[in-house]
Amino acid sequence: GYLTAEQMNAVAEYLDLPTIQIYEIATFYSMFQTKEVGRNEVAICTNISCMLRGADEIVNHVEDKLGIKIGESTKNGRVFLKQEEECIAACCGAPAMMVNHKYYENLTKEQVDQILDDLD
């Protein structure tokens, strides 16, 4: 679920690259995690299209429902609420979110509740 320093060092050695280059990649891309996080990744788009269609309300609702803030995991390790996503390229279906890399669009609070309740 996440990259350890030992793993990143091993990749750098294997590819014969400076370790910093591997760390830069691992911390730049939102698909990589460098600390232990919940097993289900939830990313809510907060870019302009989604924001104008209620993404802020969705974020607040999810934070309240899960009892965590953006960037945190639930205490039971079930859900990781990723840092706010700049864009997930689902503007026509705003507001949108990705859960474990699956897209959900035209979200309502009720739909979000169902999606989160169905997670393992």
C-alpha positions as CSV (number, residue, x, y, z in Angstrom):
1,G,0.0,0.0,0.0
2,Y,3.0,2.4,0.3
3,L,6.6,2.8,-0.6
4,T,9.2,2.5,2.1
5,A,12.5,4.3,2.1
6,E,14.2,0.9,1.8
7,Q,12.1,0.1,-1.4
8,M,12.8,3.4,-3.0
9,N,16.5,3.0,-2.2
10,A,16.5,-0.4,-3.9
11,V,14.8,1.0,-7.0
12,A,17.4,3.7,-7.2
13,E,20.2,1.2,-6.9
14,Y,18.6,-1.2,-9.5
15,L,18.1,1.7,-12.0
16,D,21.4,3.2,-11.2
17,L,19.8,6.6,-10.5
18,P,20.4,9.1,-7.6
19,T,18.1,8.2,-4.7
20,I,16.7,11.7,-4.8
21,Q,15.2,11.1,-8.2
22,I,13.2,8.2,-7.0
23,Y,12.0,10.2,-3.9
24,E,11.0,13.1,-6.2
25,I,8.9,10.8,-8.3
26,A,7.3,9.0,-5.4
27,T,6.3,12.2,-3.7
28,F,5.2,14.1,-6.8
29,Y,2.6,11.6,-8.2
30,S,-0.6,11.1,-6.2
31,M,-0.8,7.4,-7.1
32,F,2.2,6.7,-4.8
33,Q,2.1,6.8,-1.0
34,T,5.2,7.1,1.1
35,K,3.5,6.4,4.5
36,E,1.1,3.8,5.6
37,V,-2.5,4.6,4.6
38,G,-5.9,3.1,4.7
39,R,-6.6,0.2,2.2
40,N,-9.3,2.1,0.2
41,E,-8.1,5.3,-1.4
42,V,-10.8,8.0,-1.9
43,A,-9.9,11.1,-4.0
44,I,-12.5,13.8,-4.3
45,C,-11.9,16.3,-7.2
46,T,-12.0,19.9,-6.0
47,N,-11.1,21.6,-9.3
48,I,-13.2,24.4,-10.7
49,S,-15.9,22.3,-12.4
50,C,-16.4,20.0,-9.4
51,M,-16.2,22.9,-7.0
52,L,-18.9,24.8,-8.8
53,R,-21.1,21.7,-8.7
54,G,-20.7,21.1,-4.9
55,A,-17.4,19.3,-4.3
56,D,-16.8,21.3,-1.2
57,E,-20.0,20.0,0.3
58,I,-19.0,16.4,-0.7
59,V,-15.6,16.8,1.0
60,N,-17.2,18.2,4.1
61,H,-19.8,15.3,4.1
62,V,-17.1,12.6,3.7
63,E,-14.9,14.1,6.4
64,D,-17.9,14.2,8.8
65,K,-19.0,10.7,7.9
66,L,-15.5,9.2,8.3
67,G,-14.4,11.3,11.2
68,I,-11.1,12.3,9.4
69,K,-9.8,15.2,7.4
70,I,-8.3,15.2,3.9
71,G,-4.9,13.4,4.0
72,E,-5.8,11.1,6.8
73,S,-6.9,7.5,7.2
74,T,-9.6,6.1,9.4
75,K,-8.4,4.6,12.7
76,N,-9.5,1.1,11.5
77,G,-7.3,1.5,8.4
78,R,-10.4,1.1,6.1
79,V,-10.3,4.4,4.2
80,F,-7.6,6.9,3.2
81,L,-9.0,10.3,2.2
82,K,-6.3,11.4,-0.2
83,Q,-5.1,15.0,-0.4
84,E,-7.4,17.1,-2.5
85,E,-7.1,16.2,-6.2
86,E,-6.6,19.1,-8.5
87,C,-8.5,17.3,-11.4
88,I,-9.5,13.8,-12.2
89,A,-10.6,14.6,-15.7
90,A,-14.3,14.0,-15.1
91,C,-15.5,17.6,-15.5
92,C,-18.7,16.7,-17.4
93,G,-19.7,14.5,-14.5
94,A,-19.0,17.0,-11.7
95,P,-18.8,16.6,-8.8
96,A,-16.7,13.5,-9.1
97,M,-14.4,11.2,-7.1
98,M,-12.2,8.2,-7.5
99,V,-12.3,5.3,-5.1
100,N,-9.5,2.8,-5.7
101,H,-9.1,4.2,-9.2
102,K,-12.8,3.8,-10.1
103,Y,-14.6,6.9,-11.2
104,Y,-17.9,8.1,-9.7
105,E,-19.6,11.1,-11.2
106,N,-22.6,13.4,-10.6
107,L,-22.3,12.7,-6.9
108,T,-24.9,13.3,-4.3
109,K,-24.3,12.8,-0.5
110,E,-26.6,9.7,-0.6
111,Q,-24.5,8.2,-3.4
112,V,-21.3,8.9,-1.5
113,D,-22.7,7.2,1.6
114,Q,-23.6,4.1,-0.4
115,I,-20.1,4.0,-2.1
116,L,-18.3,4.4,1.2
117,D,-20.6,1.9,3.0
118,D,-19.9,-0.8,0.4
119,L,-16.1,-0.6,0.8
120,D,-14.4,-3.6,2.4
